[in-house]
Amino acid sequence: MSKQGKENKVSAKLIFAWNSRSISVAISVVLMMQVTYYSTEILGLASTAVGTLFLLAKLFDGVTDLVVGFIIDRTNTRLGKARPYELFIIPLWVLIVAFFSTPDISTTGKMVYIFITYVLIQSVCSTFLQSCETVFLGRAIQDDVGRAKIMSIGGVIVMLFSAVSSILLPQLMANMGTQPGGWSKIALLYAVPMLLIGICRFIFVKEKPINQNDENQNRIGFFEGMKLLSKNKYIFILAFLIMLSFLVTNITTIVATYYFTFIFGDLGLMSVVGMLSLVAPFFFLLFPVAIRTIGSLLFVKIGLVVACAAAIVRFFFPASLPVIVLTTLLMTVGSSTLTMMNHYFILQCIDYGEIITEKRVEGTPAALTNFANKLGSGLASALVGGFMGLFGFVSAGTVQTDSAILSIRLLYSLIPAGIMVVMYIVVHFFDVEKVLAKLRTGK
């Protein structure tokens, strides 16, 4: 085996070490998906106000994402460019516990408290963790096949952990969530083991420089970095796709809690759906094969068609548990083909930018897509809260009107389907894989 082959070999140890932090963050996302439910049903805050609050918090990320991207691009330590920021996994979990331990104060006080803690979680900790991940991956694994392998196998591992967490969480919510201090206990049950697991990537995965002139990249100023970024059309297309993808994922995840509460009348049934999602991750083992055969973008398009069809079918069978379970599986697999491999596509965009500008900028492109991720999540919270409020949903109400029930059904089916149609159209213009291949070969 060549020296380069040895360097790029992806061992089982590296796969598990790398994905340790991915598991931790994924579990934190599962828990943070319930911030809207926690804020309306436990804290008793108005759904419209909560949606607006979280959207404002997400928009604030636009500033911090660009700043963090610039900081990472300028970082040069003995630990590497991105690796030091892995330590933000510690305050992330501390703050999550704090969020779900909101003190019993006035309504205004609660709004201020959840806004501050939410901003610290998302705009500081998550921003550093997500922005450094792509840069770290590009330096730990420096060939496309190795990156695809570590993400596809890692995607299975991460989604399995997420699925188990999604199965467990509704049961904890049903049994502990209504008790005084119950949500604090739930958060701690997740936080302690996930913090310990999440720190493993920092400990066991090392960075390698991209090239011999790597230190020169630290001299790129903020405005120069923005100028270089503006010449990379593919990173903006990808950012838009990521925003839409996370918009779909977050809408369905947020609404699922309301769906099973008010349409099925049993929140515990969410665990049935979560159990089937244990199957979904194994489909992502097909990604390296797809890259070699049909291409990554055709694989994404096929997934979107399947997910869109499943979402439409779901609308016509709202109270059928088998249909909901099956369509959830198809939507999870189909809509996740892009997000599960987003770091792969980001690195392609970074490589494209380096070729056309002759300068490599890593942190800022990653930060832009990170902002798109959070913007999609924030828009989902605002859309769910605003849409349900428009249809007459009553926070903490035990009975909802037919109009409010319809809003929940639409958010769980046809609205995600419409967004995925837009995604399919946009994917057609994201031909970076083909263009990059031509640029590398000079043909």
N, C-alpha and C positions, 0 to 999 in steps of 0.2 A: 504493500500500500504506500502511495506517495505521502510525502510530508504533509501536503495540503489536505489529502484525504484523511490523514490521522487527525489533523487539527479540526476538520469539519465533521468528524464522526460524532453522531448523536447517540450517546450511551443511555441505558435505562436510568442510571444514576442522575445524569444531566436532565433527562426528561422529568423525572419526579422532583428534582431539586428546583428546576425552573418553575414548574407548575405549582409549587407549594404556595407561593404568594398569589398566584392566579386563583387558587382555590379559596384562599382567605378573602380576597377582594370579591370574588363571585358570591360567597356566602354573605358578605356585608351588603351586596346589592340586593340579594333576596330579602334581607331584613329591611333595608331602606326602601324597598318597594311598598312597604306598609306605612310609610310616613303620612300619606293622605288619609288612610283608614284610621290610623292612630290619632291624627289631629282632629278628625271630624267625629269619630265614634267614641273615642276615649276622652279626649280633651273637650269635646263638644263645640269645636270651632266651626264656623260656617264654611261649607264646601267651596263656595266662590272665593271667599277671602283667602282660604288656604291655597287654592290653585294659583291665585295671583301672587301670593307671597313666595311660593316655590318658584314661579316663573321669574320673578324679580331676582331671586337668589341665583338662578341659573344664568340670567343675563349678566350678572356680576362676574360670572366665570370668564366672560369674554376678555376682561382685563387681566385677570390672574393667569389665564391660560397662556396668553402671549408673553407675559412677564416670565412665567415659569419656563416656557420654551427658550427664551433668550438666556435665562440663567443656566439652563442645561447646556446650551450651545457654548457658553463661556466657561463651563466648569472643566477643570483639569487637576485632578487629585491623584494621589498614589493608588486610590481605590478605583479610579476610573472617572468617566464622564457622567454616567447615569447611576451606577451602583450605590453611591452614598444616599441617594434619595429614596432607596428602598426602605430606609428606616422610618419613613412616614407611616408605615403600617402600624406602628405603636400608637401614636396619637389618634389615628383613624378609629381604632376600636375603643379607645378611652372616650372619645367624643360621641360615638354611637351609643354607648351606655348612658352617657349624660343626656343625649337627646330623648331617649325613651324613659328617662327619669325626670321628666318635666315637673317642677314643683307646683303645688296647688295654690296658684296665685290668680290675680285678675285676668280677664280675657286678654287685655292689652299686654300684660306681663307675659302671658303664655306665648302670644304671637311674637314678641320681641325675643323671648328665650329660644323658641324653636327656629326663628330666623337666624340668630347668631350661631347657634350650634350647627345648623344645617349648612350655613355658609362656610364655617370652619371645616366641616367634614368634606363638602364637595369642592369648594373653591381653593382650599389649601391642601389638605391631605390627599384627596382623590386626584387632584390636578397634578401634583408631583408624582404620585404613583403611576398614573396612566400616561403622563407625558414622558416619563423616563423609561417606560417598559419597551417601547419600540426601539429606542436608541440602544438600550441594554441588549435586546435580542439581536439587533444587527451587529453588535460587537461580540456577543457570545457565540453566535452561529453565523457564519459569513457566506453561506451559499443557499440558494433558493430551495433546493431539495431538503437540506437539513432543517431550514426554517419551517417548511411545509410539514415535515415529519414531526417536529417538536410541537407544532401547534395543533395538528390533527389528532395525534395521540393524546396530547395534553388537553385538547378540547373534550375528548371523551372523559378523561379523568375529572376535569373541572365540572362538566355537566352532570356527571354521576353524583358528585358531592352536592351540587346545586339541587339536583332532583331529590336527593335524600333530605336536604334541608327544607325544600318546598313541601315535602310530605310531612315532615315533623312540625313545621311552623304552624299550620292551621290547627293541629291538635293542641299545641301549646297555647295558641291564641284562644281556643275554645275553653280550655281548662284553667289557664292561668291569667289570660289577658283581662278578664273581668274582675280580678281580685286586686285589692290595694297593693301597689308596688309590683304587680304581676309582670308588667312590661319591662321593668328594670331587671327582674329575674330572668326573663326570656333573653334579653340583650346580653346579660352576663353568661348565660349558658352557651351562647355563641362566641362571645368575645374572648374568653379565656383560652380555649383550645385553638381558635383561629389566629390569635395573636402569636402564639407559639409556633404554629405551622407557618404563618406568613413570613416570619423572619428568616426562614431557612434559605430562601433564594439569596438573600444578602450574604449569608454565611458561606454557602457552598458553591455559588456560581461566580466565576471570575470574568472580567472584561478583557478583551484584546483590542488593540488599536486597529482602526480601519486601514490605515496606510502609514508610511514613514513620515508624511507631512501632517500627521493628525493634529499636532499641537497648533499648527497654523490656523486651523478652523476656529480656534478660540478667539482669534483676532477679528472676526466678523462682527461688526457693530449691529445694533438693533435695527436701524433704518436700512442698512445694507441687506440684512437678513430678510426684512420685509420686501425689499425690492427683488431679491432673488426668489422669494416665495411667489411673488406676483407673476413670475414668468413660468410657473409650474401649473399649467391648467388642470392637470390630472388630480392634484391634491385637493383642488376646490370641488371638482366633480365627486371625488371620493368622500369629502367632508359632507356634501349634500346627501349622498347616499347613506352615509352612516347616521346622519341626523334622522332621516326618514325611517331607517331600520330600527333605531332605538325608540323612535316615536311609536312604531307599531308594537314593539316588544313591551314597552312600558304601559301603553294604553291597555293592552290585553291583561297584563299582570295586575295592574291597579284595579281594573274593573272586575277581575275574576272574584275578588273577595266580596264585592257587592252582588255579583251574579249568583254566587252560591248562597249568599245570605237571603236575598229577596226573591229569587226565581226558584231555586231548589229548596230553600228554607232550611238548609243544613250546611253550615260552613265546613264541617268536618269532611264533607264529600270532596272537597278540594284535594284531599290526600289521595283519592282514587285517581284523579288526573295526574297528580304528581308521581304516583307509582308507575304509570305508563311512560312517563317521561324518562324513566331509567333506560328505555330502549333507544330513545332518540340519539344519544351521543355517539352510538356505534356507527351511524351513518357518516360521521365525519372522518372515519378512517378511509373513506373513499376519496378524500380530497387529493392526496398525493397521486392517486391513480388518475383522477380527473385532470390534473395538471399535465400529465404525460400523454393523455389520450384526447379528450374533448376540449381541454382548456378550462381554466378556472372560471372565466366569465360565463361560458355556456352552462357550467355547473350551477352558477348563481342564478341564471335565468330560469333554468328548469325548476330550481327550488322555489323561486318566486311564483311561478305558474301554479305549482302544486299547492302552495300556501294560500294563494288568492282564491283558488277553487274551494279549498276547505273552509275558508272564512265565509264564503257566500252560502255554502251548504248549511253551515252552522245557524245562520239566521232563520232558516225555515224549519228547524227542529230545535227550538229553544229549550224545551224541557226533557229532551232525550239524553240521558247520561251517556249511553254508548256513543252517540253522535258527537257529543261534546268531547269525550275522551279521545276518539279517533281524530277528530279535526284538530284537537290540541297537539297531538303527535305530529300530524302533517304540517301544521303551521309552525311548530317549533323547529322542525327539521328544515322546512322550506325557507322560512324567513331568516334563519340563523346562518345560512351559507355565507353571507357577507360578513356579519359581525364576528363569527367565530374565527375568521381568517383575516380580520381587518389589519393586523400588524404586517401580514404578508403583503397586502396591497399597499400599505403605507410605505414599506421599505422599497417597493418597486417605484413608487412616486419619488422617494428620496433619491434613488439611483438615477431615475430619469432627470431629475433636477440637477444632479451633479454632472451628468453628461452634457446637458445643454448650456449650463452656466460655467462649468469647469470649477465649481466650488461646491463643497458638500455642506448642506445645512440639515441638521437632524432634529434638534429639539423643537424648532418652530413648526415644521410640518406636523410633527406628532402632536404638538399642542393644539394646532388648528383642528385636527380630527377629534381630539379630546374634547374641545369646546363643542364641536358638532354633536358628539355623544351626549354631553350634558344638556345641550340645548334641546335635543330630541326628548330627553327625559323630562326637562322642565316644561316643554310644550305639552307633553302628555299629561302631566299633573294639572296644568292650567286648562287643557281641553276637557279632561274628565270632570274636573270641578265645575268649570263654566258650563259645559254642555248639560250635565246632570242638573245643575242649578236652574238653567234655562227651561228645562222640562219639569221643574217643580219638585226636584228631590229635596227631602227634608233631612238634614243632618241629625243623627241619633234617633231618627224616627223608626218605630217598629213596623209600621205599615206605610207603603208608598203608593202613589197614584199610578194608574195605567200609563200615563204619560211618562212618569219617572222610570217605570219599568222598561218602556220602549227605549228610552235613552241608554239604559244599561245594555240592552240587547244590541242596539246599533253600534255602540262602542266596542262590543265584544265580537262583532262580525263584519258588517258592511263598511264601516269606516276604515278598519285596518285593510280590508280588501281594496278599497279605493287608493289608499296610500301605496300599496304594493304594485298597483298598476302603474303609478307614477314612477316607482323605483325601476320597474322593468324597462320603461322607456329611457330613463337616464342611463342605465347600465349599458345600453347600446353605444353610448358615446364614450364610455370608459375603456378604451382599447389600449391602455398603457402596456399590457403584456405583449401585444403584437408589436407596438412601436418600439418598445425597449429592446426586443429581440433584434429588430432591424438596426437599431443604433449600435448595439453591441457587436454585431457582425459586420457593420458597414455596408449592408446591402439595401 
